[in-house]
Amino acid sequence: MVRVFALLLTVAMGWGQALAGDGLAGSPVQVGDEYWVRSEVFKQQRRVQVYLPSSYGTSQARYPVLYLLDGDAYYLSVAGIVRQLGESSGRIPETIVVSIPNVARAQELAPPVRKPKADEAPYVADRFLQFLKQDLIPWVDAQYRTQPFRIIVGHSRGGLFTLYTFLNAPDTFNAYLALSPALWWDDEALLQEAPRKLRALKVGKSTRFLYLSAGHESVEIMEPTARMAKLLEQSQPPGLRWRYDYLANENHMSSHLPSTYAGLQMVFADLQVSDAALLSQGLAGVESHYAGLQRIYGYELRPSRAMLSWMGNFLDQQGRPEQAAAFYRRAEQLYPNHPPLMRDWPARPLQ
């Protein structure tokens, strides 16, 4: 649980040091912090990377948490998506990102096989799930101000693990984004178990969310994912909201970014208020709408500063300055110390 070093993003996505031979000296840009977390499950220290919303240090608010698999590959892009959708546009709540770099990816993200080979390393998705539940999630909840709303994002073998967790321990997370899941694993064992587990699925008091996607990629990814979507369509588990997207213009590796973007917006679609409702009901209608979201998400939400600002701007454009002013005032009341996303920085005189 010891902080090691700030994650740094320099010019050209962290490769600024390579330019030193050209006489350039840059300043690092901080994108988060890295820690070692003690794991009793694995009997070792595990590395994690944490991105906090800009407002974390200026408020006492609590935040939902996104747990990201394959953190080595996707941390920067997902932190950027979360910042853009949360702090910039208010399409999702401002969210903490916990990125989990791989240690033994092939083994930890794959469920145990039905017929293991004697000379093969064991596949331990069950232990990795136990690590999340017993070690990492309690650590995050103890260290940060979190809401009881957790999201997991996994791609390929990580998507397989995401579906494994959804079917076997659905209460672990509130929202599951399974992107190009490797459902071919173990002769599609998870897909074969899915009908029985979907029939028995109990999601609790609040809604659970599942987002599936696949790009234009290998048949062993596309076909099983489409069949999983068909099973969901047939079973319609109560209390589950789900969607499947086929991204015809993306390949296996490019699908992650647009899928994450679309999946997060699908999960938080209920935060949006229609133009008609905004015009007819104003601020009172928006706050009434948000008061009703607790039964869906399991915690109290309120419109973000970005959302209130955009609503006020919309009303200004509709020639309703008094209604717009009410939204601007409410944003200042709720978020008096909120740091601006766009600001002016000092320049330096020529030397």
C-alpha positions, 0 to 999 in steps of 0.5 A, a space after each residue: 500500500 505504499 505509493 511508488 511514483 507519479 505516473 507521468 505523461 510527457 510529449 508524444 505519450 511518454 516518449 519525450 525523453 527520447 527527444 533529449 538528444 535534440 536538445 529539448 527539455 520538457 516538463 512531465 504531466 501527471 496522469 495519476 499515481 501508482 501504488 503497490 497493494 498487498 494481496 493476501 490471495 496471491 501472497 504478493 504485492 500487486 501494482 495498480 494505477 489510480 486516476 482521480 477526477 480533478 475535483 477530488 481534492 476540492 470537495 468531499 464528494 464520493 465517486 463511482 469506481 471503474 476497474 480496468 483490466 489490461 491496465 498496461 495497454 489501456 490506462 491512458 485512453 480510458 482515463 481520458 475517456 472518463 475525464 471527457 465524459 465526466 468532467 467535460 460533458 457530464 454524460 457520466 458521473 466523475 469517476 475514479 479509475 483503478 487500472 490493473 496492470 498484468 502479472 500473469 495475464 494468460 492464467 489470471 484472466 482465464 477460467 479454469 479449464 474443464 480438462 487441464 493438462 498435466 504440464 500446463 500452468 493452471 488458469 486462475 480467474 477464480 483466484 483473480 476474482 477473489 483478489 479483486 473482492 478481498 484485496 483490491 476493492 476493500 483497499 480502494 474503498 478504504 483509501 478513497 471516497 467511493 460510491 457503492 457503484 463499481 464498473 469493470 472494463 475488460 477486453 479480449 481475455 479481459 472480456 472473458 473474465 468480465 463475463 465470467 464474473 458477471 455470470 458467477 458473482 454478479 454482485 461484485 460490480 454494478 456494470 460490466 463492459 465486456 469488449 471483444 470477449 474471448 468466449 472461444 476459451 475452453 471450447 466455449 465453456 462459458 457460453 455453454 454455461 450461460 443459459 443456466 446461469 442467466 436463468 438463475 441470475 439475481 441482480 439485487 435491488 438496483 439495476 445491473 448493466 452489461 455492455 457487449 461489443 465486437 469489432 470486425 475481427 476473427 470469427 472465434 470472437 465475433 460469432 460467440 459474442 453474437 450468440 451471447 447477445 442472442 442468449 441475453 435476448 432470449 432470457 431477458 434477466 430481470 433487473 439487467 439492462 444490456 446492449 450489444 454493439 457490432 463495430 464493423 469499422 473496428 478491428 480487435 485492437 481498435 475496438 477498445 476505445 469506441 466500445 468503452 466510450 459507448 459502453 459508459 454512455 449506455 450505463 449512464 444513459 438515464 442521466 440525460 434529460 431531454 430537450 423537451 423536458 428541460 424546456 417545459 420543467 426547467 431546473 425543478 424538473 431536472 432535480 426531480 429526475 435526478 432524485 429518481 435515479 437512486 433506485 436505478 444506480 443504488 446511490 444518490 446522484 445529482 447533475 454535474 457541474 458540466 451538465 448544469 452548465 450545458 443545460 444553462 447554455 442550451 436554455 440561453 440559446 433558446 432565448 430563456 436567460 432567466 431559466 439559464 441563470 437558475 442553472 448557472 447559480 445551481 452549479 455554483 451552489 453545488 460546486 463552489 470550488 470545482 476546478 475549471 476543465 478549460 483555463 488560461 495558463 500564464 505565458 513566458 516572455 521570449 528570452 
